[in-house]
Amino acid sequence: MVRHIIIWTLKSDLSEQEKTNALIKAKRGLEGLKGRIDGLEEISVQIDNLESSNADMLLDSTLADEAALAAYQKNPDHLEVAKFIKEITCDRKCIDYLL
């Protein structure tokens, strides 16, 4: 099993309403991938952060193995959501590790 975690920061030029709308759309898009991509075991997105947070969105996902991670990253449905996320974010951090 592989754990795939990403943390994003939204662009600062977005209004609060634009940020809220973008976060909801990204969460729905990412969590909507469950059951549509082979090897994607679990996926959740956190957008309701405490004031102490210094990032806006966290993806926490589990995939069957490294091959499943590679397939997920190339999947057209995932790429469509990723394209939107790239448009709204200015920073991305990723950690992948074996469970």
C-alpha positions as CSV (number, residue, x, y, z in Angstrom):
1,M,0.0,0.0,0.0
2,V,1.1,3.6,-0.7
3,R,0.0,6.7,1.2
4,H,-0.2,9.8,-1.1
5,I,-0.5,13.1,0.8
6,I,-0.6,16.5,-0.8
7,I,-0.9,19.9,0.8
8,W,-1.9,23.0,-1.2
9,T,-2.0,26.8,-0.7
10,L,-4.5,28.8,-2.7
11,K,-3.5,31.8,-4.7
12,S,-3.6,35.0,-2.6
13,D,-5.5,37.0,-5.3
14,L,-8.6,34.9,-4.9
15,S,-11.5,36.5,-2.9
16,E,-12.8,34.7,0.2
17,Q,-15.8,33.6,-1.8
18,E,-13.6,32.4,-4.7
19,K,-11.5,30.4,-2.3
20,T,-14.5,28.8,-0.7
21,N,-16.0,27.9,-4.0
22,A,-12.6,26.6,-5.3
23,L,-12.0,24.4,-2.2
24,I,-15.5,22.9,-2.5
25,K,-15.1,22.1,-6.2
26,A,-11.6,20.6,-5.7
27,K,-12.8,18.5,-2.7
28,R,-15.8,17.1,-4.7
29,G,-13.6,16.5,-7.8
30,L,-10.9,14.6,-5.9
31,E,-13.2,12.6,-3.6
32,G,-15.3,11.8,-6.7
33,L,-12.4,9.8,-8.1
34,K,-13.1,7.0,-5.6
35,G,-14.4,3.9,-7.3
36,R,-13.4,5.3,-10.7
37,I,-9.7,4.6,-10.6
38,D,-8.4,1.1,-10.1
39,G,-6.1,0.8,-7.1
40,L,-7.4,4.0,-5.4
41,E,-8.4,2.5,-2.1
42,E,-9.2,5.6,0.0
43,I,-9.3,9.3,-0.7
44,S,-10.3,12.3,1.5
45,V,-9.8,16.0,1.2
46,Q,-9.7,18.3,4.2
47,I,-10.7,22.0,3.7
48,D,-12.2,22.9,7.1
49,N,-8.9,24.0,8.7
50,L,-8.2,25.5,12.1
51,E,-6.9,29.1,12.3
52,S,-3.5,27.7,13.2
53,S,-3.1,26.2,9.7
54,N,-0.8,27.7,7.1
55,A,-2.2,25.8,4.1
56,D,-5.6,25.6,2.6
57,M,-6.3,22.0,1.5
58,L,-5.0,18.5,2.2
59,L,-5.4,15.3,0.2
60,D,-4.9,12.1,2.0
61,S,-5.2,9.0,-0.1
62,T,-4.2,5.3,-0.1
63,L,-3.4,3.3,-3.2
64,A,-2.8,-0.4,-3.7
65,D,0.9,0.0,-4.7
66,E,3.4,2.1,-6.6
67,A,2.0,1.0,-9.9
68,A,-1.5,2.1,-8.8
69,L,0.0,5.5,-7.9
70,A,1.6,5.9,-11.3
71,A,-1.7,4.9,-13.0
72,Y,-3.7,7.3,-10.8
73,Q,-1.3,10.2,-11.7
74,K,-1.9,9.5,-15.5
75,N,-5.6,8.9,-15.2
76,P,-7.6,11.4,-17.4
77,D,-10.2,11.9,-14.6
78,H,-7.5,12.7,-12.1
79,L,-5.7,15.0,-14.7
80,E,-8.9,17.0,-15.2
81,V,-9.2,17.7,-11.5
82,A,-5.5,18.4,-11.2
83,K,-5.7,20.9,-14.0
84,F,-8.3,22.9,-12.0
85,I,-6.3,22.7,-8.8
86,K,-3.1,24.0,-10.6
87,E,-5.2,27.0,-11.7
88,I,-6.2,27.9,-8.1
89,T,-3.0,27.1,-6.1
90,C,0.4,28.7,-5.7
91,D,2.1,26.0,-3.7
92,R,2.0,22.2,-3.5
93,K,3.8,19.8,-1.2
94,C,3.6,16.0,-1.7
95,I,4.7,13.0,0.3
96,D,4.4,9.5,-0.9
97,Y,5.4,6.5,1.2
98,L,4.9,2.8,1.6
99,L,2.7,1.5,4.3
